[in-house]
């Protein structure tokens, strides 16, 4: 998506034809039917309210999700107010109220909880796509923040217009549109919005960037981002070719890597994949691992592959896996495995197989013991009652890989 440099031209509302063009560039789109509405993430602020108005004018079947974080005393009232305003615009809305957060890393926990609530709501309502209202100003701030932190092409390419997270596609059609134009769009239609006081609180780094960036710096951010995007695409194509040549992904959640592929970029991508992590491991840690030839990084064990071939295998580190979680349909354990069964016994848990793998003939199955021990199963007390589909064990559970972390090309998905 190409952005137009900052100018001093009059601020105009976003037109119907313009928005239609922005959406067409991010398609193709499913049919406009009520069983698969277009999801909208709406906070009640100007950006998301403008997005809701534009999306409803573009498509009949849209559904807004309003999340109450419960972080401010007035948030519940604002959320209800937003739902009412959306109804007046002809936009159906669902209110999602989050549970209280544990102390520490409040903003990070809030973002994660918000996304989990939005993803679950989208799946329940049949939404394949969720529109998010990030705009050109957000993009400029992101590029500059990452630039001063020494980010490479992946970071400097900025917020991506399309990405897949979990079970839905996140789409940001407004990345080339300024906030001023979004506000003008609402003003032209006499539509109100809510001002969040945290958006002007200079205690937050992003707010300081938002207030301090000059027009010249915003123009520079566009150039920096365009160059980074081209370099990122080149590097991702190169990485994809090397992965196809040197790596083998196994459905049990482990990877065999040929000796010729023992390189920093390949290892970084595969460690992130096996761990199901949102981020790649620190470069220094990967370089130390390469010097040693084996080791553990970001919850992933890298060791000689032995009987599996001339190379190394990457498996989940057993002591890094998540503790057991309540077994219910759709639950994700260890950030990597989703349970699909709906008829699990009440009170059972999803946890690692651990010592239960001794009942399996792993050599015949062709699965490393270290990988098998980290596979999920359904437990009732001390008894394993449901196995993953591995071998010929009685009582099978359906688990699917759910990390949502492709090795490369993650931002080139389409509907």
N, C-alpha and C positions, 0 to 999 in steps of 0.2 A: 504494500500500500504506500504510494508516493504521497508525501506531504508537501503542501504549498508553504513556502517561507512566510514568516511573519511580515505583515504589511500594515500600513496605516489607512487602508481602505475602510469605508463605512461598514459597521458590523451588521450583517444580514442574518435573518433567521435561516435555518436549514430547511430547504424546500423539499417537497414530496418527491420530485424526480431525482434530486440529489441523493436523498437517503435511499431511494430504490436502487440507484447505481452503486452505492456503498455496499448494500446487502447483496446485490447480484455478484459483485466481485468476490464475495465470501461463500458463495453457493457451490453446487446446487443445493436447493432446499427441499425438504419433504413437502408433500401436498398440504394445503391449508385446511386441515380437518380437526374436528374438536377432540378426537382421541389422541392427537399428538400436537398439542399447542406449543407455541414458541415461548420458552421460559424467559423471564426478565428478572434480573436482580435489581430491586428498587429500594433505596434507602430513604427516599423522601427528599433528598437534596436536588439541586437544580439539574445536575448531570443526569441522574437516573430518571427523574421525572420527564425531562426532555426526551430521553431514550424511550420511555413508555409511550409518550404521545406519538413520537415518530413511528414506533413499531406498530402501534394500534392503527395508525393511518395506512401503514403498508400492508398489514395482514389482519384478517378478521379474528383468528383464533390465537390469542396471546394470553399468557397467565403470569402475573407478577407475584414474586415472592418477597415479602417484607420481613426482614429479620430484626427482632428486638434482642439486642445483646444484653440488655439489663445492666449496662455499665454506668448509665446515668439515671438519676431518679425520674427524669421526665421522658425517658426513652419509650416506655409503654404507651404514654399518651400520644407521643409523636408517631409511633408505629400505627396506632389506631387511626390517627388523623390522616396518615398517608394512605391507608387502605380506603378510607372514605373518599379522599380526593381522587384516587385511581378509579373508584366506582363511578364518580361523576364524569370521568373521561371515557367511560365505557370499557375500562380494563378490569377484568376479574383479578382478584388478589387473594393470596393466602398469607396469613400471619404466622411466622415461625418464631417461637420464643425459646431462647437458649437457656440451658441450665447454668447455675453459677460456676465460675471458673476457679480453679485452685490458684493460690497466690504465686506470683513470679511469672515473668514473660507474658504479661497480660495481653499485649497487642498480638503477639504471635499465637497465643492460645485462642484469642478471639477470632483471628483470621481462619485458623484451622477449623474451629467449631462452626463458624459461619459457612465455610465451604461444605463441610459434612452435612449440615442441615439442608443447604441448597441442593446438593447432589441427591440426597435421599428424597427430597420433595419432588425434584424433577423426575426421578425414576418412578415414584408413586403416581405422578400425574401424566406420565407418558411423554415428557419433554425430552427430546434428543439433544436440543441445543439450549444454551443459556446465554442470553445477551448481557454483557457487562458494560458499564458506561464510562470506562477509561477514555480520556480525551487527549488532545495534543499537548496540553500543559502537563498532564501526568507523564506523558512520554518524555518530554524535555527534562523534567525533574529526575526521572529514572536514569536516563542516559548520563546526566552530569554526576549524579550520586555514584553510579557504577564506575564512571571514568576516574574519579578521584580515589576510588578504592583499587584501582589497577586492574579492572576487569578486562578480559579478553573479548574476542569477537562475539562469543555467545552472550555475554552480559551487555555489551555495548549495542547489540542489535535491538535492545530495548524490549518493551512489552510487545508480545506477539499478537497479531489480530486474530489468529485461530490457534487453539491448542486443545488437546484432549487431556482431561483430568478425571480419573476414576471412570465412571460410566457415562459421562456427558461430554459434549463439546462446548468449550468456552469461546464465545465470539465477541470481539470488541470492534464494532463497526465505526466508532467515533474517534479513532486514534488520529485522524487527519483533521479533526474539527476542534476549534478553540472553545474554551469554556464560555467566552463572551458570546459566541454565536448560539450556544445552547441556552444561555440565559435569555438572549433576545428571542429565541424560538418560543419560550414560555411566555415572555412578555407580550409577544404579538398575538397570542391566543388567550391572554389574561388568565394564565394558569399559575397558581401559587406553588411555593416550595418551602422547605425547612432549611434553616441555616444551622449547621452543627458548629457549636463554639470551638470544638477541637480543631476545626479546619483553619483557624486563625491563631492557634496557640503555638507560639514559637518554641515551646519546649520540645516539639517534634521536629526532627531533621527535615522531613519533607515539606513542612510548612515554611521553614526558613528558606529552603530552595524556591518554593513557590512565590514567596514574597520578594526575593532578592534577585532572581534571574532577570537579566536585561534582554531587550529584543535581540541584540547582537549575539548573546549567549544562546538564545533559543534558536537562532539561525545556525549557529555553529553546531548545536546538538543534532540538527537535521542532517548536516553533512557527515558528522561523526557516525551517526546511526546508519546511514546509507552505505558507507564504506564497510562498517562492521557486518552488516547483513550480507553483503556480497562475499566477504571473507568467510563468514560462518557457513554459508551455503557450500563454498568450495571445500572447507574442512569437513563438513558433514558428509559430502559425497565421497571424499577420500576415506573417511572412517567407515562408511557403509561398505565400501569395496574391500577394505582390510578385514572387517568383521566377517563378511561373507567368505573370504578366502581362508581365514585362520581360526574362527571360533565356531563352536557347535553348542547351541542352547538345548538343554534337556528339559522335558516337561515337569520333572521333579524339582525344578528350581535351581539347577546348577549348570555350570559351563565348563566345557573342555576348550583349552586354548593351546594351539600348536606352539612349539618353541619359537618358530619364526615370527609369531605374532606377539611376543612378549615385549610390548612397547608401551610407553607411558599413556598415550591417548587411548589405546585399546583397553588397557587395564583399567583406567579411570572410568570409562564408559561401562565396562562389564561389572566392576565393583558396585557402581551405583545401581545397575540393573539387578544384580543378585540380592543386594541389600534392600531393594525397593525404596531407595532414598530419593528425596526431592533434589538433592544436590550431589555433585561429584565429590570425591574425597579430596583432602588437601594434597596439593602437588608434592609437597615435601614428604608426606607419608608414602605416596606411591613410589617416589624415587628411592626412598630407603628400602622399600619392599623389593624393588628391582635389583638393588645392589646386593641384597641378601638372598634373593632367589625364591623366597617364601616368607610367609608371615600373615598377620591379620591387620586389616585396615577397614574401618567403618563397619565393623560387624560382619566382615567377609573373610574367610580363611582361604589363602592361596597357598597351594602346596603341589609338589610333583604329582603328576597324574598316575604314575605307576602303571598298573595293568590296563589303564584306559588309553595309553598312548604316550608318544614322545612330546611332552609339554606339561602344562600345569592344569589343575582344576580349581575352580572358584566355587565354594560352597558357603552357605550361611553359617556363621559361627554360633554354636549351640548356646553358649552362655549369653549371647546378645539377643536371643529371641524374646518376644513379648511373653509375659505371664499369661496363663489361661484366661479366656474371656467367656462370658455366658453364651452358650450355643443357641443361636436363633437364626432364622433364615435371613441371609444377606449380611451377616456379621463378617467383618474382616479381621483376621488374626495376623499378628506380626506385620501388619502393613502390606501383606503379600498374598494372602489366601482368603478367598471369600467362600463361605458355606452357603450352598444353594438349597439344601434339604429343608423342608418345612415341617417335617414330622419327627423332629428330634425330641427325646424324652425331656420333660421339664426338669430343671436343675442340673442338666449336664453342661459341660464346658468344652471349649475348643482349646487344645494345647498341643505341644509337640509330642511326637511318637516316643522319643527318647529310647529307653531300654526295650520297649515293645518291639523294636525292629529285629530283636534276636529271633523272633518267630518267623522271619522272612528269609528266603534264600536270595540274599542280595547279589551274590555272584551271578546266579542264573538270571536275575532281573536286570543286571547291568547297572546297578545304582550304588554309588559310594555310600559306605556306612554313615559318614559325616553328613551327607545330604539327606539320607533317609531319616536320621534322627531328628532333623529339623522340619520334617513334613508334619502337616496338621492331622489330628484325629479328634474324635469326639469321646470325651471321658465322662463316666459317671462314678464319682468317688475315685477309687484307685483302679477302676476297671475301664479298659479301653473298649467301647461298645461299637464304634463305627470307625473303619479304616478309610484312608483315601483309596482311590481306585489304583491299587498297586498289587500285582500278583493275583492270587486266587484266594483271598481272605473272605470269610463270611462277614456280612454286615458292612456294606460300603457306604461311604458318604461322598457326595459330590462337592468337590472343591475346585475352584477355578483360580488361576493366577490373576490377582487384582491390584498389583502394585501401581499400574498406570505409568510405568517408567520405561518407555522404549529406549533402546540403546542409542538410536540416532533418528533424526528426521521427525522429532516429536511435534514440531510446529508446522508441518506441511500437510496435516490432515484436512480432509474435506468431508462434507456430509455424505 
